Amino acid sequence: MFSIFKNKNSDKTKKKQSYESIKSEIEKSADYKQAFYQNPFTGVKFSLHFITTLIDGKILQEDVLPSLLSKDFHDFDDLKTLVPIVDIQVSKDESQIEQKLFNGYTMLTMDASNRKFAFIATKNEMGRKVSQPEVEFSVVGPKEAFVESMSDNLNLLRKRIPIKELTVEEFNIGSITHTRVALLYLDGLTDEANVNTMRQRLQNVNFDQVMDSSFIEQLIADNSLSPFPQLLDSERPDRVASVLVEGKVAVLVDGSPHALIGPTTLVEFFNAYEDYFLNFLVASFFRLVRVFAVAFSILITPIYVAALTYHYELIPKDLMATLVTSRQEIPLPPILEALFLELTIELLREAGARLPTKVGQTIGIVGGIVIGTASVEAGLTSNVLLILVALAALASFTTPVYRMGNTIRILRFPFLLFAQLWGLLGIVFCFCFLMGHLLYLTSLGRPFLSPLYPPRLRDLKDALIRFPFNKQADRPQYLRTNKKDRFKFQEGKKKLDIDE
C-alpha cells in the first residue's frame, strides 16, 4: 500500500524522504491521527501517531500519556521503565511503520532523534467470548469452542496441555492481509517429517489474502482437485489437544474459529469426538450407524434408478406391485424423477442455510412438505422415491464433519449418472473409480485410507469401532511418532481391589 522512494543522496536525506513518503500515504486515511506533546520537566518534544480504529484509547489515555508527561522522559531508553506496557519496541527500520501502525501499535517519534521509532502496543482486542460449539456440539463433554482470536485459542490449548513440549511456530501469510498463522506440535513426540512438511507448505503459500483456515486448507492440500478434504477442521479445543497428544500437527489462523489437523484419514471424518465420552460399545455402534448412513445416502437413489431401468428381475414380486402402482401415472423416466427430487433437496438445503435462522428452519420444513406432497399429487414423482430421497438426505446429516457432508452430497450425482448408463455395473464402475481416487489420495504425504489400506491392525482399535481405552496402549502407527506407547500395557490393566 505504501511506497518508499529510494534516493542516492546522503543517508540522512534518504531516511527523511522515506519517512515522509510513508507518512503522506497514511495521512490519506481519515482514522489516522497524530498528536504533539512536550514533557514539562525535561522539555523533550515528542509526537504520537496511531490509527484510531485499531487502538484502545483507554490504554493511551491512562497508561501511555500520563507516564510520558508526569515523569522525567529524556530518550527512547526511558520508555520501558516509564510506560507500564511490556510490548515496546524501538527500531530504525522504517519498513516496520506500516505493519506496526495497522496492527494496533502507537508510534512515538522525537524531534531530536528522527532516525528512531518506538512502537507501543495499544491494540484494541475486539471479538466474541468463548461459547459452545455450534458445528461439533456434544451432549456430554466440554462446552468450549474456538473463537476468532488466535491468542484466546492458544490459551484454550495450553490450558489442556500445560507442558513445555507444546511448541508454537508463527508465520505471517498473505501479501496483503499478513495473517498470523500458528503451527502447533509436541516437540519430541511428533514425527519431524510431518512437522517439516506442514512448515514448508505454510512457508511456500503465495497468496494475497488469507481470511480463514479454509483458505490454508485449500492452498496446502495434497490434491487441490479432490472433493475430499485432506485436513480435518475442528472448532473444539479438546479435540485438537487430543490429536496433538496423539502425535499430529495443528494449524491455527487468526480470525478463524476452526483449527486444521493433519495428517488425517477418511475414517476420522465419520468419528465424532463425543464418541470418546461414551461407553465403547455405544460409541462403536454409533460409528457403524454413521458408516451405514453414508453408504445408504450415496447408493440408495442410484440403486433405485438402476433397478427400475435395467434390473426388473431383481425386484421381489410384492415390491414390484408397489412400485408399479406408484409409477403408473409418472410420465418421467426414473433418472429424471430422481434428479428432480435430488435437486429439490439441494435447493431447500441452500435456501435454509442462506436465510436467517428462524426463517430458514421454516423454509426447510414447510418447503419439504409442500413440494413433496405437491409433486406426488401432480404425478411428477412417485411416493416411493420421495421416501428414499428423504431418507438419503436425513442419513447424510449424520456425518459429524460439515466438509465431508458436502462431499457426500456431491457423490450422489456421479453414481446416479453411471446407474442410468450401465445399471448396477455402472454403480460398480463408479465405486471402483472412487476407491482408486481414495487409494491415490494422501494427507501430508500419509495414506488417506489408513488404517484400512495399507492395513494396520493395531490402528483398527480406534477406526470403525472403538476399543476400550485400556486396550489402546499404542499411538497410531501411520503417524510414526517418536514415542510409540501412550502408557505401559501392564499399568493399563485393571488391578485387584484391596479386599480381593
Secondary structure as GFF3:
##gff-version 3
##sequence-region A 1 500
A	DSSP	alpha_helix	11	26	.	.	.	ID=ss1
A	DSSP	beta_strand	32	38	.	.	.	ID=ss2
A	DSSP	beta_strand	45	51	.	.	.	ID=ss3
A	DSSP	alpha_helix	57	59	.	.	.	ID=ss4
A	DSSP	pi_helix	60	64	.	.	.	ID=ss5
A	DSSP	alpha_helix	65	69	.	.	.	ID=ss6
A	DSSP	three_ten_helix	76	78	.	.	.	ID=ss7
A	DSSP	alpha_helix	79	82	.	.	.	ID=ss8
A	DSSP	beta_strand	88	91	.	.	.	ID=ss9
A	DSSP	alpha_helix	96	101	.	.	.	ID=ss10
A	DSSP	beta_strand	105	110	.	.	.	ID=ss11
A	DSSP	beta_strand	113	121	.	.	.	ID=ss12
A	DSSP	alpha_helix	150	160	.	.	.	ID=ss13
A	DSSP	beta_strand	166	173	.	.	.	ID=ss14
A	DSSP	beta_strand	179	186	.	.	.	ID=ss15
A	DSSP	alpha_helix	192	203	.	.	.	ID=ss16
A	DSSP	alpha_helix	213	220	.	.	.	ID=ss17
A	DSSP	beta_strand	232	234	.	.	.	ID=ss18
A	DSSP	alpha_helix	237	246	.	.	.	ID=ss19
A	DSSP	beta_strand	249	253	.	.	.	ID=ss20
A	DSSP	beta_strand	259	262	.	.	.	ID=ss21
A	DSSP	three_ten_helix	266	270	.	.	.	ID=ss22
A	DSSP	three_ten_helix	273	277	.	.	.	ID=ss23
A	DSSP	alpha_helix	280	309	.	.	.	ID=ss24
A	DSSP	three_ten_helix	312	314	.	.	.	ID=ss25
A	DSSP	alpha_helix	317	327	.	.	.	ID=ss26
A	DSSP	alpha_helix	334	354	.	.	.	ID=ss27
A	DSSP	alpha_helix	357	377	.	.	.	ID=ss28
A	DSSP	alpha_helix	383	396	.	.	.	ID=ss29
A	DSSP	alpha_helix	402	440	.	.	.	ID=ss30
A	DSSP	beta_strand	442	443	.	.	.	ID=ss31
A	DSSP	beta_strand	446	447	.	.	.	ID=ss32
A	DSSP	three_ten_helix	458	461	.	.	.	ID=ss33
A	DSSP	three_ten_helix	469	471	.	.	.	ID=ss34
A	DSSP	three_ten_helix	477	479	.	.	.	ID=ss35
A	DSSP	alpha_helix	489	492	.	.	.	ID=ss36
###
